[in-house]
Amino acid sequence: TRRSSDLRIGDAFRQRGIAVPQVLVSQWCRARDTAALMALFTLVVIGRLLFSKGPIGYDAWSAIFSAQWMKVLTFSVIVALIYHIWVGVRDIWMDYVTSAVWLRLCLQVFSIVWLVGCAGWAIQVLWRL
């Protein structure tokens, strides 16, 4: 498994006296980074809602997302969310679908196609294509 492989590599580094204070390239770190971006986006949206005037209806939501910078930020967050989902789903398929490689491949391909479809849908919603 990946965990045992990582442990063997860590042991080899320690035996050779190679100090590795922090590893920042793992899938988990990328998922953590995407989660931080999504949290920041949530704070931006909450801030815009708090400073909006009048009742919060369709017009207020439309005004929040009408600025081009907000559309780009929203799409960036959607891409981060899709990557975040992919990291988790890929790990599920890799860890729990071990008996049939063809089934795992099919599930991964289906997941990728579905996530790309979600990104396409997000483009349509944001830019009304």
C-alpha positions as CSV (number, residue, x, y, z in Angstrom):
1,T,0.0,0.0,0.0
2,R,1.0,3.6,-0.3
3,R,1.2,4.1,3.5
4,S,3.7,1.2,3.9
5,S,5.7,2.5,0.9
6,D,5.9,5.9,2.4
7,L,7.0,4.4,5.7
8,R,9.8,2.5,4.0
9,I,11.0,5.6,2.2
10,G,10.9,7.5,5.5
11,D,13.0,4.8,7.2
12,A,15.5,4.8,4.3
13,F,15.8,8.6,4.7
14,R,16.4,8.3,8.4
15,Q,19.0,5.6,8.0
16,R,21.0,7.8,5.6
17,G,20.7,10.8,7.9
18,I,18.5,12.8,5.5
19,A,16.4,15.2,7.4
20,V,12.9,15.8,6.0
21,P,11.2,18.4,8.4
22,Q,8.0,18.6,6.4
23,V,6.5,17.1,3.3
24,L,4.3,19.5,1.4
25,V,3.6,17.7,-1.9
26,S,1.2,14.9,-0.8
27,Q,-2.3,14.6,-2.0
28,W,-3.4,15.3,1.5
29,C,-1.6,18.7,1.5
30,R,-3.2,19.6,-1.8
31,A,-6.6,18.7,-0.3
32,R,-5.9,20.9,2.7
33,D,-4.9,23.8,0.4
34,T,-8.1,23.5,-1.6
35,A,-10.1,23.4,1.7
36,A,-8.4,26.6,2.8
37,L,-9.3,28.2,-0.6
38,M,-12.9,27.1,-0.2
39,A,-13.0,28.5,3.4
40,L,-11.6,31.8,2.2
41,F,-14.3,31.9,-0.6
42,T,-17.0,31.2,2.0
43,L,-15.8,34.2,4.1
44,V,-15.8,36.4,1.0
45,V,-19.4,35.4,0.1
46,I,-20.5,35.9,3.7
47,G,-18.8,39.3,3.8
48,R,-20.6,40.4,0.6
49,L,-23.9,39.2,2.0
50,L,-23.4,41.1,5.2
51,F,-22.7,44.3,3.4
52,S,-25.4,44.0,0.8
53,K,-28.5,46.2,1.2
54,G,-32.0,45.1,1.2
55,P,-33.5,41.6,1.3
56,I,-31.4,38.7,0.1
57,G,-33.1,37.3,-2.9
58,Y,-32.3,36.4,-6.5
59,D,-31.3,40.0,-7.3
60,A,-28.8,40.1,-4.4
61,W,-27.3,36.8,-5.3
62,S,-27.1,37.8,-8.9
63,A,-25.3,41.1,-8.0
64,I,-22.8,39.2,-5.8
65,F,-21.8,36.9,-8.7
66,S,-22.1,39.4,-11.6
67,A,-18.6,40.9,-11.2
68,Q,-16.0,39.2,-13.4
69,W,-13.5,38.8,-10.6
70,M,-16.2,37.0,-8.5
71,K,-16.9,34.7,-11.5
72,V,-13.2,33.9,-11.8
73,L,-12.9,33.3,-8.1
74,T,-16.0,31.2,-8.0
75,F,-14.8,29.1,-10.9
76,S,-11.4,28.7,-9.2
77,V,-13.1,27.4,-6.1
78,I,-15.2,25.0,-8.2
79,V,-12.0,23.7,-9.8
80,A,-10.4,23.4,-6.3
81,L,-13.6,21.6,-5.1
82,I,-13.4,19.2,-8.0
83,Y,-9.7,18.4,-7.3
84,H,-10.6,18.0,-3.6
85,I,-13.3,15.5,-4.5
86,W,-11.0,13.7,-6.9
87,V,-8.4,13.2,-4.2
88,G,-10.9,11.6,-1.9
89,V,-12.8,9.5,-4.5
90,R,-9.5,8.3,-6.0
91,D,-8.3,7.2,-2.6
92,I,-11.6,5.4,-2.0
93,W,-11.3,3.5,-5.3
94,M,-7.6,2.7,-4.7
95,D,-8.1,1.5,-1.1
96,Y,-11.4,-0.4,-1.3
97,V,-11.6,-1.7,-4.9
98,T,-8.7,-4.0,-4.9
99,S,-10.0,-7.3,-6.4
100,A,-10.6,-6.1,-9.9
101,V,-8.3,-3.6,-11.5
102,W,-10.7,-3.1,-14.5
103,L,-13.5,-2.2,-12.2
104,R,-11.3,0.4,-10.4
105,L,-10.3,1.8,-13.7
106,C,-13.9,2.1,-14.9
107,L,-14.9,3.8,-11.6
108,Q,-12.0,6.2,-11.9
109,V,-12.8,7.0,-15.5
110,F,-16.5,7.5,-14.6
111,S,-15.5,9.8,-11.7
112,I,-13.3,11.9,-14.0
113,V,-16.0,12.2,-16.7
114,W,-18.6,13.2,-14.0
115,L,-16.3,15.8,-12.5
116,V,-15.4,17.3,-15.9
117,G,-19.2,17.4,-16.6
118,C,-19.6,19.3,-13.3
119,A,-16.9,21.8,-14.3
120,G,-18.7,22.3,-17.7
121,W,-22.0,22.9,-15.9
122,A,-20.3,25.4,-13.6
123,I,-19.0,27.3,-16.6
124,Q,-22.5,27.4,-18.1
125,V,-24.0,28.6,-14.8
126,L,-21.4,31.3,-14.2
127,W,-21.1,32.7,-17.7
128,R,-24.5,31.7,-19.0
129,L,-23.1,30.1,-22.2
